[in-house]
Amino acid sequence: MDPLISRAAGHIGLSLPQLYQLLPSELTLWVDPYEVSYRIGEDGSICVLYEAKPHQHHHHQQPGSYGGMLTCKNQMMLGRASPSKNYIMTVSS
């Protein structure tokens, strides 16, 4: 268990046994610049939890943008390839 995940769980009142009970046994979570993704199981689909664009001088949302939140459905519709795995965290019980 990644220490940052267990600390975050503690901040919201979850114990480690509760956290292990709530999370899938083969969860892989990784953080790339401007993107957080996960996969459940070795052969599971990759889903993007959060995606943002680098800060720009204007704050207007681009047409067709998903506001930084991509679901697996939106990801499939965009034809997204697998993200790079620069930072990987695996949870196993």
Backbone torsions as a table, in degrees:
resi	resn	phi	psi	omega
1	MET	NA	130.2	177.5
2	ASP	-67.0	131.8	-178.1
3	PRO	-58.5	-33.8	179.6
4	LEU	-66.1	-39.0	178.4
5	ILE	-67.2	-44.2	179.9
6	SER	-66.8	-35.0	176.0
7	ARG	-66.0	-43.0	178.3
8	ALA	-61.8	-40.5	177.8
9	ALA	-63.1	-42.3	178.0
10	GLY	-61.4	-36.4	179.1
11	HIS	-65.1	-27.0	178.7
12	ILE	-101.7	10.1	172.8
13	GLY	90.2	15.9	177.8
14	LEU	-96.8	135.5	173.6
15	SER	-83.6	166.0	178.2
16	LEU	-60.4	-44.3	177.0
17	PRO	-59.3	-38.0	177.5
18	GLN	-65.5	-41.2	-179.9
19	LEU	-63.0	-45.8	177.8
20	TYR	-61.5	-33.1	179.4
21	GLN	-70.7	-33.2	-177.6
22	LEU	-82.1	-31.8	-176.1
23	LEU	-89.7	147.0	173.7
24	PRO	-61.0	149.5	-176.1
25	SER	-68.6	-25.4	180.0
26	GLU	-120.2	60.3	179.1
27	LEU	-94.0	127.8	173.4
28	THR	-117.3	126.1	-177.7
29	LEU	-126.0	134.1	176.8
30	TRP	-138.7	154.6	-177.6
31	VAL	-123.4	120.2	172.7
32	ASP	-109.6	166.1	174.8
33	PRO	-56.7	124.3	177.2
34	TYR	70.4	15.1	-178.4
35	GLU	-154.9	139.2	173.4
36	VAL	-124.0	126.5	-177.1
37	SER	-131.3	162.9	176.6
38	TYR	-147.8	162.7	174.3
39	ARG	-144.6	140.6	175.6
40	ILE	-108.6	119.5	-178.2
41	GLY	83.0	162.9	-178.1
42	GLU	-66.0	-34.7	-176.7
43	ASP	-107.4	11.8	-177.8
44	GLY	-70.8	160.6	177.2
45	SER	-71.0	147.2	176.5
46	ILE	-87.3	128.9	179.1
47	CYS	-122.3	138.5	177.6
48	VAL	-92.7	120.9	177.3
49	LEU	-81.6	-38.7	-176.5
50	TYR	-149.0	138.7	175.7
51	GLU	-142.0	133.7	178.9
52	ALA	-133.5	159.5	175.7
53	LYS	-98.3	153.3	175.7
54	PRO	-55.5	147.7	-179.1
55	HIS	-58.1	134.0	177.6
56	GLN	-119.6	169.6	-177.2
57	HIS	-71.1	-24.5	178.1
58	HIS	-105.6	157.1	-175.9
59	HIS	-113.3	22.3	179.9
60	HIS	-87.1	140.0	179.6
61	GLN	-77.3	137.2	179.5
62	GLN	-70.1	144.0	175.3
63	PRO	-58.7	137.8	-179.6
64	GLY	80.2	4.2	-179.9
65	SER	-77.0	153.2	178.3
66	TYR	-100.4	16.4	177.3
67	GLY	64.3	26.6	178.3
68	GLY	88.2	-10.8	-177.8
69	MET	-111.5	117.1	176.8
70	LEU	-114.0	131.8	173.9
71	THR	-95.4	169.6	176.8
72	CYS	-59.2	-38.0	179.4
73	LYS	-62.8	-48.3	178.8
74	ASN	-62.1	-38.7	-179.7
75	GLN	-62.0	-43.6	179.3
76	MET	-65.4	-37.9	-179.5
77	MET	-66.5	-28.7	179.5
78	LEU	-84.4	-8.3	179.6
79	GLY	67.0	38.2	-173.9
80	ARG	-73.0	138.9	174.2
81	ALA	-86.7	169.3	179.0
82	SER	-60.7	134.6	177.4
83	PRO	-73.6	159.9	175.9
84	SER	-66.8	155.8	-176.1
85	LYS	-112.9	61.2	-179.0
86	ASN	-67.1	-41.2	-177.6
87	TYR	-128.2	116.5	-177.2
88	ILE	-123.5	134.7	175.1
89	MET	-124.1	125.9	178.8
90	THR	-113.8	135.0	177.0
91	VAL	-111.1	124.7	173.9
92	SER	-141.9	142.0	-177.4
93	SER	-97.5	NA	NA
